[in-house]
Structure formats: structure tokens, C-alpha cells
């Protein structure tokens, strides 16, 4: 029972990506930034607001998307195009109240790595053992930062380890570092929370400051993500694989940074080349739908978080396809358990954001395909 409950907390991105599509909900009757009759404001928390039609979007499709999101226990929903807010809704919580977004955190962590790369603090092909001396002289010595970002590090993974023991550890970083090597680096793919947590000491030692402080100083403050922060464990380690609290309109700023190729408001935080590698192409031959801790809509071999594998870490039932075949291949997303979605389409410069409560057993869950359907129906 304990393992099942802990599993429910962290199964994040892939369950969200593979949720069963559901029919759109009943259309909302009135336009605006909510479901009441108030006129749309000129701006909301720094986001300029505009009518959907002025942005080349279908208002009815956005309202239908909001109605579906509400029906599926969402706490907020927003659609942004060209940096302007076409519509946003909040339920249950005030729009400015932070909430946990689980594995969306991973995409934030990828961004922090990209900032450190631009700053010259580390390189993607650095051995992790440069920053984690415990791995020197072990089979993990050749694992690189790039392997951790791509989820093909070959580090040990099991359901018990990743979804129970890791969460229960006083220091999740110490636990993650102590695990053994299971497969050769780059030879197998696994949605490995513990391996990703090792980016916490990598970032801390490379940048010379705790990850929570580095994130606030170098990412959240420059982007205006004033309601975003990291959760830390009992050892004061930031949980870089799941521990972020944020809001719909705050996390949309992360999407806007990537739409801008790493630049926002005239300030460059990421090299354009890093953005291309993170969200513009598959990072591993083992999973076409994965960049650097971001999910992609690229066609090819697909892997899920808990797919059955053989002793070499290869899938027992290989699957090929695309997360949302009707959406552009260039679409990418930050995803988390319970249908937390930041979906970004660089071809139309449109974003769909949904945060909310996990689905109850037997209920339809929100996910990548729901947000992609809003995108394809709304864009003219």
C-alpha cells in the first residue's frame, strides 16, 4: 500500500503523456479570462491579454479546452500565443497560489544545466564523477552529464528504489549517488528519478551555490517567476526530479524562454544550441519522445516510465509512434504526474498550460494528448 501511494506521487511524465484521450467538455458560454462575464483585462500578472481572434485563435476551441480541463479536476488552465494571454482560468485555488507540479521540475532542472553550461561552469560531456567523487574508480565513472539529461545513464532503477526508497531517504541526493551502475552508459533508457537527482550535486558543485538559490538567482528572478520555488528534503537538498511549486502563469514563462531560443526580454539565459538539443531533437536512440528532460512529439521508438524490460534494459514490447500524431512534430512539453502540462508549439508560438489534481481510479486523466488537441483545434 505504501509503495502504491508513493508511486502515485511520482509516476509523472510518462503517465501524463500516455493518458487516454477524452472528448472535449461542454463549451463555456462567455469569453474572457474566466468562465464568468467579466471583460478580459489588459494584462494578468505581467502577461498582456488579447482576444483569441486577434491572435489567430478560435475562441470556442479555447473555451472547450477550458471546460474539459475543469471537468478533469484542473486548478488552472491557460493558452498563450506570441507572448499574449488568449485566456486563463483558475479553479479551487487562487491563480497566484503555488502548487506542486511533480516532474515538470525535470524540465526546470534541464534549464538550470543549460544556464550552467552557458556560464562555463560545466560541459555536457563532463563525467559526472568530476563533481561526484564517489563514482571515481567505479563502473559509473564514465557516466556523463548528458547521460543524466537523456535518461540513458544506465544507473540502477527499480520500482521500489525509484518510487519508495528514494522518497523516504533523509538525503535523496546521498541515496541516489550511492546506487550502483546497472547497465553501460547510453545502452539503455529508463525514466530514472534517482539518476536525475544526481544533477543536484553536479549543479551545486559546478556553480558553487545550492540549487534552490541558483534557480532563484539565475532563472526564476530573470523570468519573473516570482511564485516558483524548489522543495527541499530533510538534508536541505533540492528535489530536482520532482520538487517544484509554481503556478500556471509562472511556468508559462519557462515555455516562453524556450520559444525565444533561450532569450527573453533582450536577455539571453541559454545558448540557442542548448535549446535545440534540449527540446528540438531526440537525445537518445532509445526514445524518440525524449530530449534533455523534456518530452517531444517526435516520431520513432517510444518508451514509457515503467515499460517492461529485459536483463539488458531493452523493452520487451517495443513501440513506435508519436505522442500526438495530429500535432506538429516540433511540439515539446514539460509533464508531471496528475496531468501537469506545459505544452509548447514553436511552429505557431502557442502554449497550452494545465495544472491540476490527479485523476481518481477509473477516471480519465489529463495529459499531453488533451493539451495537444486544444492546440490543433484552436490555431487557425
C-alpha positions, 0 to 999 in steps of 0.5 A: 500500500505504501509503495502504491501511494508513493508511486502515485506521487511520482509516476509523472511524465510518462503517465501524463503523456500516455493518458487516454484521450477524452472528448472535449467538455461542454463549451463555456458560454462567455469569453474572457479570462474566466468562465464568468462575464467579466471583460478580459483585462489588459494584462494578468500578472505581467502577461498582456491579454488579447482576444483569441481572434486577434491572435489567430485563435478560435475562441470556442476551441479555447473555451472547450479546452477550458471546460474539459480541463475543469471537468478533469479536476484542473486548478488552472488552465491557460493558452498563450500565443506570441507572448499574449494571454488568449485566456486563463482560468483558475479553479479551487485555488487562487491563480497566484497560489503555488502548487506542486507540479511533480516532474515538470521540475525535470524540465526546470532542472534541464534549464538550470544545466543549460544556464550552467553550461552557458556560464562555463561552469560545466560541459555536457560531456563532463563525467559526472564523477568530476563533481561526484567523487564517489563514482571515481574508480567505479563502473559509473565513472564514465557516466556523463552529464548528458547521460543524466539529461537523456535518461540513458545513464544506465544507473540502477532503477527499480520500482521500489528504489525509484518510487519508495526508497528514494522518497523516504531517504533523509538525503535523496541526493546521498541515496541516489549517488550511492546506487550502483551502475546497472547497465553501460552508459547510453545502452539503455533508457529508463525514466530514472528519478534517482539518476536525475537527482544526481544533477543536484550535486553536479549543479551545486558543485559546478556553480558553487551555490545550492540549487534552490538559490541558483534557480532563484538567482539565475532563472526564476528572478530573470523570468519573473517567476516570482511564485516558483520555488524548489522543495527541499528534503530533510538534508536541505537538498533540492528535489530536482526530479520532482520538487517544484511549486509554481503556478500556471502563469509562472511556468508559462514563462519557462515555455516562453524562454524556450520559444525565444531560443533561450532569450527573453526580454533582450536577455539571453539565459541559454545558448540557442544550441542548448535549446535545440538539443534540449527540446528540438531533437531526440537525445537518445536512440532509445526514445524518440519522445525524449530530449534533455528532460523534456518530452517531444512529439517526435516520431520513432521508438517510444518508451514509457516510465515503467515499460517492461524490460529485459536483463539488458534494459531493452523493452520487451514490447517495443513501440513506435509512434508519436505522442500526438500524431495530429500535432506538429512534430516540433511540439515539446512539453514539460509533464508531471504526474496528475496531468501537469502540462506545459505544452509548447508549439514553436511552429505557431508560438502557442502554449497550452498550460494545465495544472491540476489534481490527479485523476481518481481510479477509473477516471480519465486523466489529463495529459499531453494528448488533451493539451495537444488537441486544444492546440490543433483545434484552436490555431487557425 
